[in-house]
Every structure is written in structure tokens, then in C-alpha cells.
């Protein structure tokens, strides 16, 4: 099966959506319980910090869905797939001679 840019864009977008959804399921109750602020929890979507680990350890025991683990690797893999798909799709359009929808770089100085 040949991987096209559009397949990577779709897969990357789905992975990002799922990663953010899993983060929200993991941290919404923790934020609601006051263990961590929304601003601090925002850092947990892109990486693991000591604050995130402590908040999950303290407040995660009472988490209704029973989610005790969150990893940001899904978000980063989704971003990688999305960006790779955008680059491949752009190169494919340039190779085919299509200029529709492609922003050409300009030097402003």
C-alpha cells in the first residue's frame, strides 16, 4: 500500500484528536478537584512534568473512568504524521504542476 500525503494528514489529525481527548479524560476531573489548574494541566498534553505526575498520583485514585496513565507521545506522533503528510502533499502538487492552494514563499526584504 502506498502512503500518500492525504492518508498521513487524516491519520495525524485523528491521532491528535484522540490524544487531546485522552488528555481531557485524564485531567478534567483532576482540574475540577483543584489538584492542578487548567494552565498547569495544559503542559501535560505536550509532555510529562513533575506537577502532572503528582497531580495524577494524588487525585487520580478517585478518577471515575479509572484512567491512571497519560502519555504525550500520541500527540507528537500525530503531529509528525500531520506535518509529513502536509509536506508530501505539497511536493506532490508541485511535481504535478498544480499551483492551486499553494502559498509561494516571498522575500519581504
C-alpha positions as CSV (number, residue, x, y, z in Angstrom):
1,X,0.0,0.0,0.0
2,X,1.4,3.4,-1.0
3,X,1.3,6.0,1.7
4,X,0.0,9.3,0.4
5,X,0.2,12.7,2.0
6,X,-3.6,12.8,2.4
7,X,-3.6,9.5,4.4
8,X,-0.9,10.8,6.7
9,X,-2.9,14.1,7.1
10,X,-6.0,12.2,8.0
11,X,-4.2,9.7,10.3
12,X,-2.2,12.5,12.0
13,X,-5.3,14.6,12.6
14,X,-7.1,11.6,14.1
15,X,-4.1,10.8,16.4
16,X,-4.0,14.5,17.6
17,X,-7.8,14.4,18.2
18,X,-7.5,11.2,20.2
19,X,-4.5,12.4,22.1
20,X,-6.2,15.6,23.2
21,X,-9.4,13.7,24.0
22,X,-7.5,11.2,26.2
23,X,-5.8,14.1,27.9
24,X,-9.1,15.7,28.6
25,X,-10.5,12.4,30.0
26,X,-7.4,12.1,32.2
27,X,-7.2,15.6,33.6
28,X,-10.7,17.1,33.6
29,X,-11.6,15.6,37.0
30,X,-8.2,16.4,38.4
31,X,-8.7,20.1,37.3
32,X,-12.2,20.0,38.7
33,X,-10.9,18.7,42.1
34,X,-8.5,21.6,42.3
35,X,-5.4,19.4,42.4
36,X,-4.0,21.3,39.3
37,X,-5.0,24.4,37.4
38,X,-6.1,24.3,33.8
39,X,-2.9,26.2,32.8
40,X,-0.7,23.7,34.5
41,X,-2.6,20.8,33.0
42,X,-2.1,22.3,29.6
43,X,1.6,21.5,29.8
44,X,0.6,17.8,30.5
45,X,-0.8,17.5,27.0
46,X,2.6,18.1,25.4
47,X,4.9,16.5,27.9
48,X,5.2,14.9,31.4
49,X,6.2,17.2,34.2
50,X,6.6,16.6,37.9
51,X,3.4,18.6,38.5
52,X,1.4,16.3,36.2
53,X,2.7,13.2,37.8
54,X,2.0,14.4,41.3
55,X,-1.5,15.6,40.4
56,X,-2.3,12.2,38.8
57,X,-0.9,10.4,41.8
58,X,-2.8,12.4,44.4
59,X,-6.1,12.9,42.6
60,X,-6.1,10.0,40.1
61,X,-7.2,7.4,42.6
62,X,-10.7,8.8,42.6
63,X,-10.9,9.2,38.9
64,X,-14.2,7.7,37.7
65,X,-13.0,6.2,34.4
66,X,-10.0,4.6,36.1
67,X,-7.5,6.3,33.9
68,X,-4.2,6.4,35.6
69,X,-1.8,6.8,32.7
70,X,-1.3,9.6,30.1
71,X,1.5,9.8,27.6
72,X,2.1,12.7,25.2
73,X,3.7,10.5,22.6
74,X,0.4,10.1,20.8
75,X,0.2,13.9,20.3
76,X,3.8,14.1,19.0
77,X,3.3,11.1,16.6
78,X,0.2,12.7,15.3
79,X,2.0,16.0,14.8
80,X,4.8,14.2,13.0
81,X,2.3,12.3,10.7
82,X,0.3,15.5,10.0
83,X,3.4,17.6,9.1
84,X,4.9,14.8,7.0
85,X,1.6,14.5,5.2
86,X,1.4,18.2,4.5
87,X,4.9,18.3,3.1
88,X,4.3,15.2,0.9
89,X,1.0,16.6,-0.4
90,X,2.7,19.9,-1.1
91,X,5.5,18.3,-3.0
92,X,3.1,16.1,-5.0
93,X,1.2,19.2,-6.1
94,X,4.4,21.0,-7.1
95,X,5.6,17.9,-9.1
96,X,2.2,17.7,-10.9
97,X,2.4,21.4,-11.7
98,X,-0.6,22.4,-9.6
99,X,-0.4,25.9,-8.1
100,X,-3.9,25.9,-6.6
101,X,-3.8,26.4,-2.9
102,X,-0.1,26.5,-2.5
103,X,1.4,29.6,-0.9
104,X,4.6,30.5,-2.7
105,X,7.3,31.9,-0.5
106,X,8.2,35.6,-1.0
107,X,11.1,37.6,0.3
108,X,9.9,40.7,2.0
109,X,13.3,42.4,2.3
